Amino acid sequence: MAAVLNNSQLEVLKVLKYLKDEKDVAEIKSLLVAYLSEKVVRSADNAFDERQYSEGVFNKWKKEHFRKTS
């Protein structure tokens, strides 16, 4: 079954088709990872600000297990 790509994915592929060197591919991959990481951090920061979490909440979380049991 073939995967269906969205417009954003297609745009990235258009750019990537011009990369011939593996070093360039690795650089672009690194840039994308950095961008997505920053986006996740911003999103988490916003969520924590909205919920007004305190340092105490984080300390409590450090001691808890978040693993699900099946």
N, C-alpha and C positions, 0 to 999 in steps of 0.2 A: 504494500500500500504506500503510495507516494505521499509525502508530507506537503501540506499546503502552507506556503509562506505568506506572511502579511506584508504590507507595503514597506514597513520599516526594514524588515529582513531583506526584501528585494533591493532596497536602496543600498544597504551595506554590501550586498553581493556585487552590485554595480561598481562600487569603489574597489572591492577586493580583486576584481578580475584584472586590474592593472598591475597588481603586485606580482612580481616575478621572483623576487629574492626572499628566501625563508627568513632572513634577518628582518626585512620589512614586515612580513607577516607577524613575526614575534613582537615587533614594536607596536603594531596596530592592536594586536591582542592585549598587550600590556596596557595600552591607552584605554581600551574598552573596559578592561577589568578595573582600572583606576576610576573611570567614570561611573561604572555601576556600583562600585564600593562606596564612593562618595554619595551617590544617590540613596543608597540604603541607610547610610549614617544620617543623612539629612532627614529622611523619613522617620527613622527611629527617634531622632532628637525632637522632631515635631510631635510625635505621638507621646513621648515622655512629658513634653511641655504641656500638651493639652490635658494630660491626666494628672499633672502636677506631682509626679513621683518625687519622693525625697531620697536622700542618701540611705536612709534606713531601709527603704524598700529594696534597694540594690544589695545591701548587706544581707538582708533576709533571703533574697534570691540566691546568693552565693552558697547558702547552706542547704538549699532545697534541691531535691531531685526532680527533674522535669521529664524523665524517661517514662514513656507510656508502658503499661503492662498489658500484654495481650491476653 
